[in-house]
Amino acid sequence: MNDILEPGMLVRHPGAPEWGTGQVQSRIGDRITVNFADAGKRVIDARRIGLEIVTNGAAG
């Protein structure tokens, strides 16, 4: 799933819904940098976490 992520896409972290919607900043190998609305910038290990794509553009 994380293989299709690219900068600008909106995602959610399934284990941290309180972080809100995040925007992918970059993806280099298995490291995905995401700027979350309520948690700031986080680097996600794609080998361990499958981010959920937000398809309707809803924030929060």
N, C-alpha and C positions, 0 to 999 in steps of 0.2 A: 504493500500500500504506500509506504513512504517513498518508493521509487518514482512515483509520478509527481511528487511535490516539487514546486518551483517557486521562486520569489514572487510575492504578491498574493499567493493563495491564502485563504482563511482556513484555520484549523482549530481544533480543540484537543486538549490533552485528556484522554479518557480517565486517567487516575487523579486528575486535579480539575474538576469542573469549576471550582471557585476561581481559577485563573482567568476565566472568560475566553472570549475568542481571541486568537492570535493570528498575526500575519507573518508568513514565512519570509525571513530576510535573506537566508542563504541555505544551500545544501551542498556540503562538501563531503563526499563519501558517506559515512554513517552519521555525520554530525549535522544536525539541522538547527539553525538559529531562528528562533521565533520570538516576536515581540508580542507578549500577551497583554490584554487590556488591563487586567488587575494583578499582574505579577511581573510586568516588565520583561526585559530580554532574558531568555533562557536558551541554553544549548541542550538539545535533546539527542540522546543516543538512539538512533533508529534501529539498532539491533535489539533494543530492549523495549521500546515504546512504539506503538503504532498510532500515530496521530489520526484523528478523525477529521475529514474534510467537511467544512461548512459549505453546503451547496446553495443555501438561499440568501447568503450575504448578511444574515442577521448577526448583530454584534451582541456581546454580553454573555 
